[in-house]
Amino acid sequence: MANIRNLDPSASPLDYYGSELRRLREEAKLSQDQLGDILFCTGSLVGQVETAKKVPTRQFSERLDAALMTGGLFSRLIGLVLKSQLPNWFQPYAEMEAKATYISTYQAQLVYGLLQTPDYARAVLGVEHPERLDEQVAARMERQRILKRENPPVMCVILDEAVLYREIGAAEVMRGQLDHLLSFRDHPWVQVQVLPFGVGQHAGMTGSFNLLRFDDDPDVFYAESYDAGHMTANPQVIRERSVGYARLQASALSREGSAALIARVMEERYGHQPGPDVA
């Protein structure tokens, strides 16, 4: 039976997406099952998306555009839909992040979201929001699309050495995550550095923070607590944190030294270990 539910298209990007899908499917005189066959999915999934009970993927959206010949409508909408799945308090930062031309971040506990693998992100996000895990992971991966655009931001990432040793998910997940970090070793616009334990006290002792720079707007400082984000363009804060970040960069290992440490931890701590029955 077709999944029928009246939607208010203005309620959310997801509701608008679902209402447009239903409208265009009905104009094409296709049932949910028929469209599902074309998209290589079930009619039930089509119905769930139409009723805003399921968040579509980018792949689903691209296939939908091809099937209904929409001129890329759903591929354009999916970005808004996935962004709406981010926590409300985080969305303003995500919007600024997407516009930044220069991103500097110090991370004390976790890999920065723009460099997380899907498995690592799933392990992190699953701690407190297992009921919306697929949507949250998809939204985080959508943020990473800014690194693949024609003019990506310059991004400097400093990770505390503790990030490499904190096992998120499982050893296999960590190995994949550290390998992903190593893939940026020669990236022209992304620099990854590790702040080693030997540094002792440092300018990032108060916790993780980000600095965003723009072509035509003031710089922005961002930090977050348990359930809120703090963003400011206060010149004095920007001045102090910029100096603090420069000191962190000076204390961190070089790009090459950082890659060597990441590779060593990946092999020594998360390498493939023989099972108990292997001699």
N, C-alpha and C positions, 0 to 999 in steps of 0.2 A: 504494500500500500504506500502511496506517495506520502512523503513527510510534509504536512501542511501546517504552517503557523504564520499568522500575520505579523509582519515586521514594521517597525518604524524606522525608515531609512536614515533618519536624522539622529537616531539614538547613539550610534557609534560607527566607526569605520567598518567594523565587522558586520553590523546590521545592513549598512549600505551595500557592502559587497554581496551579501546574501540576497538582498532584494533585486539587485541588478542581475545576478546570476539567474534567479527565477524568471525575471522579466524576459531576458534574452533567450533563455531555454524555451519558454513558452512561445515566444515569437518564432523560434525555429521549429516549433511543433515537435519537440522531443520530450519524451518522458524522462524521469530521473534515471531509470534503468538504461534507456537508450543512450543518454549522454554519458553515463558511467561506462558503458561498453566502449564508446569512442575514446574516453579518457583513460582506459585501462584501470578503472576502479569500480567500486560497487555503486549502485543507485542509492544505497543507504548513505554512503559518504556524501554524495551530491546533495541529498536531502538534509544532512546535518549541516553542511556549509550554508545551504539556502536558509536554514532556520537559525543561523548564528550559534549553533551548538558545537561546531567544530571549526577550528582556525585552519584555513587552507595553507598550503605550502607555496613557495615560489614556483616549483615545478608544476604543481596542479594549475596554478594561474597561467603559466605559459602554455600549457596544453589546452586550457580553456579558451584562451585567446585564439589559438589555431583552430580549434573545433568550431567555435561560434563566429570566427572572423570578426573580432571586435576591434581590430586596429591597436591592440596592446592595452586595452582598458584595464584588464585584471592584473596585468604585470605592473601597471602604474599604481593600482590600488593596494597591491599586496604590501608595499612598503609602509603605508599608513596603517594597515591592519596589524602588521607585526609590531610596529612601534607602539600601538595602543595596548599591546600585551605587556609592555614594560610597567613596572610599578609607577603609579601616578607621580610620586615624589621624584622619580628618576627621569621622567620624560623631558623636563626642561633641559637637564644636562645633556641627554642624548641628542637633542636638537642642536645645542651649541657645539657638541663634539663633531656632529656631521658637517658643520660649517667651518670648523677650525682649519687653519693652514699649517699650524704647528702645535703638536701635542707633546707635553712633557709630563711624565708620570713616575712617581715613586710608589712601589707596592711592597708593603711590609709582610703580607700574609699569603696573597694569591697572585697568580698570573693575571695581568691586566685583561679585561674582558675582550678587547680587540685582538688579543693574541691567543685566546683560549681555544682548544679543540672542542668539538661537540661532546666528546666523552667526558672531558674535564669539566666543561660547563654543566653537563647533566649531573655530575656528582656534586658539584657545588650547589646548584639550584635545588637539587632534590632533597637537601637537608630540611628545608622549611616549606617548600611548595610542591610536594610530590603530586598533588592533584592537577596541577597545570604545568607539568614538567615539559611536555612537548612544545607547548606554546612559548614558554619562557626560553627554552633553548633556541627555538627558531628565531625569536626576537633578538637574542644575543648574537646569533650568527648573521642576522640581517644588519646589525650595526657594523660588522666587519667589512661590509661591501664598500665602505669608503676607502679601504686600502687598495681596492682594485679599480677605482675609477681612473679616468684619464689623468687627472691632476690630484693625486692622493696627498694627504697631509704629511709633512715631515713628522716623524714620531720617535721620541727618545724615551726609552723605558729603562728604569732602574729597578731591579728586583733584589730584595734582601735575600741573602743566601738561604735563609730559612725557607723561602718559597720552594726551593729546589728539593728540600728534604721533607717537607710536609706532604705525606702521601695522601693525595686526593683521589678517591675512587679505589684504585688498586695499582699494583706495580705496573701492570700493562698500560693503564691509563696514563700514569706518570711518564712512562717511557715514551708514549706517543706524544705527550705534551712537550717534553723536553726536546724531542726530535723536531717538533714543530718550531720551537724557539730557535733551534739551530738552522732551520731553513731560512731564517732572516739574516744569517751571518754576513751575506754579501748583498743584502737588499739595499738599493740606493737611497731609500727614504725612511728606513726603519733601523734604529740602533738599539740593541739590547745590551745592557751592562748589568753586572752582578755586584752588589755591595757585600763584600766578604765579612765573615764574623770577626776577623782580626782587626777591623776598623774600630771596634768598641763603640763609644758614644759618638753620635753623629747628628746631622741636621734634620734627620727624618724621625727622630725619637718620638715625636708626637703622633705619628701614624701616617698612613697613606694619603697622598694628595695628588691632584692634577693641576696643571697650568695649561690653559688654552690661549693661543694667539690667533688673531684674525688680520686679514688684509686691511679692513676699514673700520673695525670696532675695537674697543678697549680689551685688554687682556682680561681673562677670567680665572679665578682660583676656585677650585672645587674640592670639597672633602665631604665624607658622609659618616653618619652615625648608624645606629641600629636600624632605624626606620625613616631616616630623613637625609636629604642632601643639602649641603650648605654651599651656595655659589655667590661669589662677590667679585666686583670689579674695583673695590677700594684700592686706590693707588699705593697706599702704605703696605697693605697686605701683599699686593703683587710684588712690590719692591723687596719685601722681606723674604717671601717664598722663592722669588727668582734667585736671590743670593743664596738661599738655603739649597736650592736645587743645584746651582753651580758648584757648591761645596760637595754635595753628594756625588756629582759627576766626577769631581776631582779625586774623591776618595774611592770610587768604584774601580773595579778592574777594567782594563781596556776592553774594547770590543773583542779583540782576539783572545785575551786572557779569560774573558767571560765565557766565550764559546768553548774554550778548553775545559773550564770548570764544569759547565753544563754537560759536556760530553762525558767527562769523567764520572760525574754523579749518575748520569743516565746508565752507564755501564756497570759501575760498582754497586749502586744501590738498587737499580731497577732492571738490571740485565737479566737475561733468561737463565734461571737457576735450574740445575738438574733436579728431578724429582727424587724422592727417598729411595726408589728402587733402582736408580741409575748409579752405576759404579763410578 
